[in-house]
Amino acid sequence: MKKLNQTFNIRSLRQSLLALALGSLMALSAPSYAVNINSASAEILQNVKGIGPTRAKAIVEEREKNGPFVNSEDLNIRVKGIGQKSVEKMTESGLTFDGVEPLTRAKSIKIK
């Protein structure tokens, strides 16, 4: 009986450690902050995965020339070289449009 309790405790400990490790990995993969495409500088935009110096400069120049981006489709149309898949990856990495979820994410939300 004593051995059975020890085995159970080891399994329980392993499961707890696995859950903790998975939770930590998920927390690390999620963006720790949001970057608003309509107010961020080129330097700040570069903190978003998928936006380097060239893309950041193009985004800021387009925004200054033609006004804020409305949603992900607007960004896709107005900035050459940024496709819909790139925009989706950027939003997953913390890119936002004035605090509103981009159109790509809004499609999956069911409104009753």
DSSP file (Angstrom, degrees, kcal/mol; ACC not computed):
  #  RESIDUE AA STRUCTURE BP1 BP2  ACC     N-H-->O    O-->H-N    N-H-->O    O-->H-N    TCO  KAPPA ALPHA  PHI   PSI    X-CA   Y-CA   Z-CA
    1    1 A M     >        0   0    0      0, 0.0     4,-2.1     0, 0.0     5,-0.2   0.000 360.0 360.0 360.0 -40.5    0.0    0.0    0.0
    2    2 A K  H  >  +     0   0    0      1,-0.2     4,-2.0     2,-0.2     5,-0.1   0.905 360.0  49.6 -62.4 -41.4    2.8    2.4    0.8
    3    3 A K  H  > S+     0   0    0      1,-0.2     4,-2.4     2,-0.2    -1,-0.2   0.876 108.1  54.0 -65.8 -37.8    4.5    1.7   -2.5
    4    4 A L  H  > S+     0   0    0      2,-0.2     4,-2.4     1,-0.2    -1,-0.2   0.907 108.4  49.1 -62.2 -43.0    1.1    2.4   -4.3
    5    5 A N  H  X S+     0   0    0     -4,-2.1     4,-2.5     2,-0.2    -1,-0.2   0.888 110.5  50.5 -64.0 -40.0    0.8    5.8   -2.6
    6    6 A Q  H  X S+     0   0    0     -4,-2.0     4,-2.2     2,-0.2    -2,-0.2   0.913 110.9  48.9 -64.5 -42.2    4.4    6.7   -3.6
    7    7 A T  H  X S+     0   0    0     -4,-2.4     4,-2.3     2,-0.2    -2,-0.2   0.920 111.9  49.1 -62.5 -44.5    3.7    5.7   -7.2
    8    8 A F  H  X S+     0   0    0     -4,-2.4     4,-2.7     1,-0.2    -2,-0.2   0.916 110.8  50.0 -61.3 -44.1    0.5    7.8   -7.2
    9    9 A N  H  X S+     0   0    0     -4,-2.5     4,-2.4     1,-0.2    -1,-0.2   0.873 109.9  50.7 -64.1 -37.6    2.3   10.8   -5.7
   10   10 A I  H  X S+     0   0    0     -4,-2.2     4,-2.6     2,-0.2    -1,-0.2   0.920 112.0  47.2 -66.7 -43.1    5.0   10.6   -8.3
   11   11 A R  H  X S+     0   0    0     -4,-2.3     4,-2.6     2,-0.2    -2,-0.2   0.927 112.9  49.2 -62.0 -44.7    2.5   10.4  -11.1
   12   12 A S  H  X S+     0   0    0     -4,-2.7     4,-2.2     1,-0.2    -2,-0.2   0.904 111.7  48.8 -61.6 -42.1    0.6   13.4   -9.6
   13   13 A L  H  X S+     0   0    0     -4,-2.4     4,-2.5     2,-0.2    -1,-0.2   0.914 111.0  50.3 -64.3 -43.6    3.8   15.3   -9.3
   14   14 A R  H  X S+     0   0    0     -4,-2.6     4,-2.5     1,-0.2    -2,-0.2   0.914 110.9  49.0 -60.9 -44.1    4.8   14.6  -12.9
   15   15 A Q  H  X S+     0   0    0     -4,-2.6     4,-2.4     2,-0.2    -1,-0.2   0.898 111.7  49.2 -63.8 -40.3    1.3   15.7  -14.2
   16   16 A S  H  X S+     0   0    0     -4,-2.2     4,-2.3     2,-0.2    -2,-0.2   0.915 112.2  47.7 -64.9 -43.4    1.6   18.9  -12.2
   17   17 A L  H  X S+     0   0    0     -4,-2.5     4,-2.5     2,-0.2    -2,-0.2   0.892 111.6  50.5 -65.3 -39.6    5.0   19.7  -13.5
   18   18 A L  H  X S+     0   0    0     -4,-2.5     4,-2.6     2,-0.2     5,-0.2   0.923 110.8  48.8 -64.0 -44.6    3.9   18.9  -17.1
   19   19 A A  H  X S+     0   0    0     -4,-2.4     4,-2.4     1,-0.2    -2,-0.2   0.905 112.1  49.1 -61.5 -42.0    0.9   21.3  -16.7
   20   20 A L  H  X S+     0   0    0     -4,-2.3     4,-2.2     2,-0.2    -2,-0.2   0.916 111.7  48.8 -64.0 -43.6    3.2   24.0  -15.3
   21   21 A A  H  X S+     0   0    0     -4,-2.5     4,-2.2     2,-0.2    -2,-0.2   0.917 112.5  47.6 -63.8 -44.3    5.7   23.6  -18.1
   22   22 A L  H  X S+     0   0    0     -4,-2.6     4,-2.2     1,-0.2    -1,-0.2   0.905 111.4  50.9 -64.4 -41.4    3.0   23.7  -20.8
   23   23 A G  H  X S+     0   0    0     -4,-2.4     4,-2.0    -5,-0.2    -1,-0.2   0.893 109.9  50.2 -61.9 -40.1    1.4   26.8  -19.2
   24   24 A S  H  X S+     0   0    0     -4,-2.2     4,-2.0     2,-0.2    -2,-0.2   0.905 109.7  50.5 -65.1 -42.2    4.8   28.5  -19.1
   25   25 A L  H  X S+     0   0    0     -4,-2.2     4,-1.7     1,-0.2    -2,-0.2   0.901 110.1  49.9 -62.9 -41.1    5.4   27.8  -22.8
   26   26 A M  H  X S+     0   0    0     -4,-2.2     4,-1.2     1,-0.2    -1,-0.2   0.891 109.8  51.0 -65.2 -39.0    2.0   29.1  -23.7
   27   27 A A  H  < S+     0   0    0     -4,-2.0    -1,-0.2     1,-0.2    -2,-0.2   0.874 109.8  50.3 -66.1 -36.7    2.6   32.3  -21.7
   28   28 A L  H  < S+     0   0    0     -4,-2.0    -1,-0.2     1,-0.2    -2,-0.2   0.826 108.8  51.4 -70.7 -31.4    6.0   32.8  -23.5
   29   29 A S  H  < S+     0   0    0     -4,-1.7    -1,-0.2    -5,-0.2    -2,-0.2   0.721  94.6  85.2 -80.3 -20.7    4.5   32.4  -26.9
   30   30 A A  S  < S-     0   0    0     -4,-1.2    63,-0.1    -3,-0.2     2,-0.1  -0.536  94.3 -98.1 -80.1 146.9    1.8   34.9  -26.4
   31   31 A P        -     0   0    0      0, 0.0    63,-0.1     0, 0.0    -1,-0.1  -0.393  24.0-150.5 -63.4 139.4    2.6   38.6  -27.0
   32   32 A S  S    S+     0   0    0     61,-0.2     2,-0.3     1,-0.2    62,-0.1   0.595  77.2  12.6 -88.0 -10.5    3.4   40.4  -23.8
   33   33 A Y  S    S-     0   0    0     60,-0.2     2,-0.3     2,-0.0    -1,-0.2  -0.984  76.0-113.2-157.3 160.6    2.1   43.7  -25.1
   34   34 A A        -     0   0    0     -2,-0.3     2,-0.5    -3,-0.1    61,-0.2  -0.772  18.6-153.2 -99.2 144.7    0.0   45.2  -28.0
   35   35 A V  E     -a   95   0A   0     59,-3.2    61,-2.9    -2,-0.3     2,-0.6  -0.970  12.8-142.3-118.8 116.3    1.5   47.4  -30.6
   36   36 A N  E >>  -a   96   0A   0     -2,-0.5     4,-2.1    59,-0.2     3,-1.4  -0.676   2.8-153.5 -81.2 118.3   -1.0   49.8  -32.3
   37   37 A I  T 34 S+     0   0    0     59,-2.8    -1,-0.2    -2,-0.6    60,-0.1   0.760  91.7  56.3 -62.5 -25.7   -0.2   50.2  -36.0
   38   38 A N  T 34 S+     0   0    0     58,-0.3    -1,-0.3     1,-0.1    59,-0.1   0.489 120.5  23.8 -89.7  -3.1   -1.7   53.6  -36.1
   39   39 A S  T <4 S+     0   0    0     -3,-1.4    -2,-0.2     2,-0.1    -1,-0.1   0.520  94.0 105.1-133.4 -13.4    0.4   55.2  -33.3
   40   40 A A     <  -     0   0    0     -4,-2.1     2,-0.1     1,-0.1    -5,-0.0  -0.420  64.6-125.2 -76.2 145.2    3.6   53.2  -33.1
   41   41 A S     >  -     0   0    0     -2,-0.1     4,-2.5     1,-0.1     5,-0.2  -0.309  32.4-101.2 -75.7 169.5    6.9   54.6  -34.4
   42   42 A A  H  > S+     0   0    0      1,-0.2     4,-1.3     2,-0.2    15,-0.1   0.878 124.6  53.9 -59.8 -37.9    9.0   52.6  -36.9
   43   43 A E  H  4 S+     0   0    0      1,-0.2    -1,-0.2     2,-0.2     4,-0.2   0.909 110.2  45.3 -64.7 -42.2   11.2   51.5  -34.0
   44   44 A I  H >4 S+     0   0    0      1,-0.2     3,-2.0     2,-0.2     4,-0.2   0.904 107.6  58.1 -68.0 -41.8    8.3   50.2  -31.9
   45   45 A L  H >< S+     0   0    0     -4,-2.5     3,-1.9     1,-0.3    -1,-0.2   0.819  94.0  67.5 -58.4 -30.9    6.8   48.4  -34.9
   46   46 A Q  T 3< S+     0   0    0     -4,-1.3    -1,-0.3     1,-0.3    -2,-0.2   0.630  85.3  70.9 -67.4 -11.9   10.0   46.4  -35.3
   47   47 A N  T <  S+     0   0    0     -3,-2.0     2,-0.4    -4,-0.2    -1,-0.3   0.618  80.7  90.6 -76.9 -12.2    9.2   44.7  -32.0
   48   48 A V  S X  S-     0   0    0     -3,-1.9     3,-2.2    -4,-0.2     2,-0.1  -0.729  92.2-109.8 -86.8 129.8    6.4   42.8  -33.8
   49   49 A K  T 3  S+     0   0    0     -2,-0.4    44,-0.2     1,-0.3     3,-0.1  -0.374 105.7  28.0 -58.9 127.5    7.5   39.5  -35.3
   50   50 A G  T 3  S+     0   0    0     -4,-0.1     2,-0.6     1,-0.1    -1,-0.3   0.309  98.1  99.7 101.7  -7.4    7.4   39.9  -39.1
   51   51 A I    <   +     0   0    0     -3,-2.2    -1,-0.1    -6,-0.2    -3,-0.1  -0.933  46.1 170.8-116.6 111.3    8.1   43.6  -39.2
   52   52 A G     >  -     0   0    0     -2,-0.6     4,-2.6    -3,-0.1     5,-0.2  -0.333  53.7 -77.8-101.0-171.6   11.7   44.6  -39.9
   53   53 A P  H  > S+     0   0    0      0, 0.0     4,-2.1     0, 0.0     5,-0.2   0.875 128.3  49.1 -58.3 -41.1   13.1   48.0  -40.6
   54   54 A T  H  > S+     0   0    0      2,-0.2     4,-2.2     1,-0.2     5,-0.1   0.936 114.8  43.0 -67.5 -46.9   11.9   48.1  -44.2
   55   55 A R  H  > S+     0   0    0      2,-0.2     4,-2.7     1,-0.2     5,-0.2   0.907 113.0  53.0 -65.6 -41.2    8.4   47.1  -43.5
   56   56 A A  H  X S+     0   0    0     -4,-2.6     4,-2.4     1,-0.2     5,-0.2   0.919 110.2  47.8 -60.6 -43.5    8.2   49.4  -40.4
   57   57 A K  H  X S+     0   0    0     -4,-2.1     4,-2.6    -5,-0.2    -1,-0.2   0.915 112.1  49.7 -63.5 -43.4    9.3   52.4  -42.6
   58   58 A A  H  X S+     0   0    0     -4,-2.2     4,-2.3     2,-0.2    -2,-0.2   0.896 111.2  49.6 -63.1 -41.0    6.8   51.5  -45.3
   59   59 A I  H  X S+     0   0    0     -4,-2.7     4,-2.4     2,-0.2    -2,-0.2   0.942 113.3  45.1 -63.8 -48.2    3.9   51.2  -42.8
   60   60 A V  H  X S+     0   0    0     -4,-2.4     4,-2.6     1,-0.2     5,-0.2   0.916 113.4  50.0 -64.4 -43.1    4.8   54.6  -41.1
   61   61 A E  H  X S+     0   0    0     -4,-2.6     4,-2.0    -5,-0.2    -1,-0.2   0.920 112.9  46.5 -62.4 -43.6    5.2   56.4  -44.5
   62   62 A E  H  X S+     0   0    0     -4,-2.3     4,-2.8     2,-0.2     5,-0.2   0.902 112.8  50.1 -64.6 -41.5    1.8   55.0  -45.8
   63   63 A R  H  X S+     0   0    0     -4,-2.4     4,-1.7     1,-0.2    -2,-0.2   0.906 112.4  46.5 -63.8 -42.7    0.1   56.0  -42.5
   64   64 A E  H  < S+     0   0    0     -4,-2.6    -1,-0.2    -5,-0.2    -2,-0.2   0.851 117.6  43.8 -68.4 -33.9    1.5   59.5  -42.6
   65   65 A K  H  < S+     0   0    0     -4,-2.0    -2,-0.2    -5,-0.2    -1,-0.2   0.898 131.6  16.3 -77.5 -43.3    0.6   59.9  -46.3
   66   66 A N  H  < S-     0   0    0     -4,-2.8    -3,-0.2     1,-0.3    -2,-0.2   0.269 106.7-108.0-123.3  10.9   -2.9   58.4  -46.3
   67   67 A G     <  -     0   0    0     -4,-1.7    -1,-0.3    -5,-0.2    -2,-0.1  -0.214  58.5 -22.1  91.6 178.5   -4.1   58.3  -42.7
   68   68 A P        -     0   0    0      0, 0.0     2,-0.4     0, 0.0   -30,-0.1  -0.129  64.9-107.5 -64.9 156.8   -4.6   55.4  -40.2
   69   69 A F        -     0   0    0      1,-0.1   -31,-0.1     6,-0.0     3,-0.1  -0.692  21.6-158.7 -83.4 135.6   -5.2   51.8  -41.2
   70   70 A V        -     0   0    0     -2,-0.4     2,-0.3     1,-0.2    -1,-0.1   0.889  64.4 -31.3 -82.3 -42.7   -8.8   50.7  -40.6
   71   71 A N  S  > S-     0   0    0     31,-0.1     4,-1.8    25,-0.0    -1,-0.2  -0.886  76.7 -71.1-161.4-173.1   -8.1   46.9  -40.5
   72   72 A S  H  > S+     0   0    0     -2,-0.3     4,-2.5     1,-0.2     5,-0.1   0.857 126.1  54.4 -65.1 -36.4   -5.9   44.1  -41.7
   73   73 A E  H  > S+     0   0    0      2,-0.2     4,-2.3     1,-0.2    -1,-0.2   0.895 106.3  52.9 -64.4 -38.8   -7.3   44.3  -45.2
   74   74 A D  H  > S+     0   0    0      2,-0.2     4,-2.4     1,-0.2    -2,-0.2   0.914 110.7  46.8 -61.4 -44.3   -6.5   48.0  -45.4
   75   75 A L  H  X S+     0   0    0     -4,-1.8     4,-2.2     1,-0.2    -2,-0.2   0.921 111.2  52.6 -62.3 -44.7   -2.9   47.3  -44.4
   76   76 A N  H  < S+     0   0    0     -4,-2.5     6,-0.3     1,-0.2    -2,-0.2   0.887 114.6  41.4 -58.5 -43.0   -2.8   44.4  -47.0
   77   77 A I  H  < S+     0   0    0     -4,-2.3    -1,-0.2     1,-0.2    -2,-0.2   0.888 118.9  43.1 -73.7 -41.2   -4.0   46.7  -49.8
   78   78 A R  H  < S+     0   0    0     -4,-2.4     2,-0.7    -5,-0.2    -2,-0.2   0.745 105.0  60.4 -85.4 -24.9   -2.0   49.8  -48.9
   79   79 A V  S >< S-     0   0    0     -4,-2.2     3,-1.6    -5,-0.2    -1,-0.1  -0.904  81.8-131.8-112.7 114.0    1.5   48.4  -48.1
   80   80 A K  T 3  S+     0   0    0     -2,-0.7     3,-0.1     1,-0.2    -3,-0.1  -0.320  88.7  24.5 -61.9 136.5    3.2   46.6  -50.8
   81   81 A G  T 3  S+     0   0    0      1,-0.2     2,-0.7    -5,-0.1    -1,-0.2   0.422  91.6 109.8  91.0  -1.8    4.7   43.2  -49.8
   82   82 A I    <   -     0   0    0     -3,-1.6    -3,-0.2    -6,-0.3    -1,-0.2  -0.910  48.1-174.3-110.8 108.0    2.4   42.6  -46.9
   83   83 A G     >  -     0   0    0     -2,-0.7     4,-2.2    -3,-0.1     5,-0.2  -0.359  40.6 -97.4 -92.8 175.8    0.0   39.8  -47.6
   84   84 A Q  H  > S+     0   0    0      1,-0.2     4,-2.3     2,-0.2     5,-0.1   0.873 122.8  52.4 -63.4 -38.8   -2.9   38.5  -45.6
   85   85 A K  H  > S+     0   0    0      2,-0.2     4,-2.1     1,-0.2    -1,-0.2   0.897 109.1  50.6 -65.3 -38.9   -0.9   35.6  -44.0
   86   86 A S  H  > S+     0   0    0      1,-0.2     4,-2.4     2,-0.2    -2,-0.2   0.919 109.7  50.6 -62.6 -42.8    1.8   38.1  -42.9
   87   87 A V  H  X S+     0   0    0     -4,-2.2     4,-2.6     1,-0.2    -2,-0.2   0.905 108.2  52.6 -62.2 -41.5   -0.9   40.3  -41.3
   88   88 A E  H  X S+     0   0    0     -4,-2.3     4,-1.9     1,-0.2    -1,-0.2   0.911 110.5  47.5 -61.3 -42.4   -2.3   37.3  -39.5
   89   89 A K  H  X S+     0   0    0     -4,-2.1     4,-1.1     1,-0.2    -1,-0.2   0.893 111.4  51.5 -65.1 -39.1    1.1   36.4  -38.1
   90   90 A M  H  <>S+     0   0    0     -4,-2.4     5,-2.3     1,-0.2     3,-0.3   0.903 109.1  49.3 -65.4 -40.8    1.7   40.1  -37.1
   91   91 A T  H ><5S+     0   0    0     -4,-2.6     3,-1.3     1,-0.2    -1,-0.2   0.866 108.0  54.3 -67.6 -34.0   -1.6   40.3  -35.2
   92   92 A E  H 3<5S+     0   0    0     -4,-1.9    -1,-0.2     1,-0.3    -2,-0.2   0.777 106.8  53.6 -66.4 -24.8   -0.8   37.0  -33.4
   93   93 A S  T 3<5S-     0   0    0     -4,-1.1    -1,-0.3    -3,-0.3   -44,-0.2   0.347 135.8 -81.9 -92.7   5.7    2.5   38.7  -32.4
   94   94 A G  T < 5S+     0   0    0     -3,-1.3   -59,-3.2     1,-0.3     2,-0.3   0.441  77.5 144.8 116.0  -0.7    0.7   41.7  -30.9
   95   95 A L  E   < +a   35   0A   0     -5,-2.3    -1,-0.3   -61,-0.2     2,-0.3  -0.559  24.9 179.8 -74.0 130.8   -0.1   44.1  -33.8
   96   96 A T  E     -a   36   0A   0    -61,-2.9   -59,-2.8    -2,-0.3     2,-0.6  -0.845  31.4-132.0-127.6 165.4   -3.5   45.9  -33.3
   97   97 A F  B >  S-B  100   0B   0      3,-1.3     3,-1.9    -2,-0.3   -61,-0.1  -0.869  86.0 -41.4-118.7  92.7   -5.6   48.4  -35.1
   98   98 A D  T 3  S-     0   0    0     -2,-0.6     3,-0.1     1,-0.3    -1,-0.1   0.840 111.9 -58.2  53.3  38.7   -6.6   51.1  -32.6
   99   99 A G  T 3  S+     0   0    0      1,-0.2     2,-0.4   -64,-0.0    -1,-0.3   0.479 113.8 116.6  76.5   0.7   -7.3   48.5  -30.0
  100  100 A V  B <  S-B   97   0B   0     -3,-1.9    -3,-1.3     1,-0.0    -1,-0.2  -0.841  74.8-106.5-103.1 139.5   -9.8   46.8  -32.2
  101  101 A E        -     0   0    0     -2,-0.4    -5,-0.1    -5,-0.1     5,-0.0  -0.380  43.1-107.5 -61.2 137.9   -9.2   43.2  -33.3
  102  102 A P    >>  -     0   0    0      0, 0.0     4,-2.0     0, 0.0     3,-1.0  -0.197  30.1-103.6 -63.4 160.9   -8.3   43.1  -37.0
  103  103 A L  H 3> S+     0   0    0      1,-0.3     4,-1.5     2,-0.2    -2,-0.1   0.813 117.4  64.8 -56.2 -34.9  -10.9   41.8  -39.5
  104  104 A T  H 34 S+     0   0    0      1,-0.2     4,-0.3     2,-0.2    -1,-0.3   0.862 110.6  36.3 -61.7 -35.3   -9.0   38.5  -39.8
  105  105 A R  H X4 S+     0   0    0     -3,-1.0     3,-1.2     1,-0.2     4,-0.3   0.816 109.0  63.5 -84.7 -32.7   -9.8   37.6  -36.2
  106  106 A A  H >< S+     0   0    0     -4,-2.0     3,-1.3     1,-0.3    -2,-0.2   0.792  90.7  68.4 -63.9 -27.2  -13.2   39.2  -36.1
  107  107 A K  T 3< S+     0   0    0     -4,-1.5    -1,-0.3     1,-0.3    -2,-0.1   0.809  95.8  54.3 -61.4 -30.5  -14.4   36.7  -38.7
  108  108 A S  T <  S+     0   0    0     -3,-1.2     2,-0.5    -4,-0.3    -1,-0.3   0.546  88.2  93.7 -84.5  -6.2  -14.1   33.8  -36.2
  109  109 A I    <   -     0   0    0     -3,-1.3     2,-0.5    -4,-0.3    -4,-0.0  -0.763  67.6-145.8 -90.8 126.6  -16.3   35.5  -33.6
  110  110 A K        -     0   0    0     -2,-0.5     2,-0.5     2,-0.0    -2,-0.1  -0.805   9.6-156.4 -92.9 126.6  -20.0   34.6  -33.7
  111  111 A I              0   0    0     -2,-0.5    -2,-0.0     1,-0.1     0, 0.0  -0.892 360.0 360.0-105.5 128.3  -22.4   37.4  -32.7
  112  112 A K              0   0    0     -2,-0.5    -1,-0.1     0, 0.0    -2,-0.0   0.434 360.0 360.0 -94.4 360.0  -25.8   36.4  -31.5
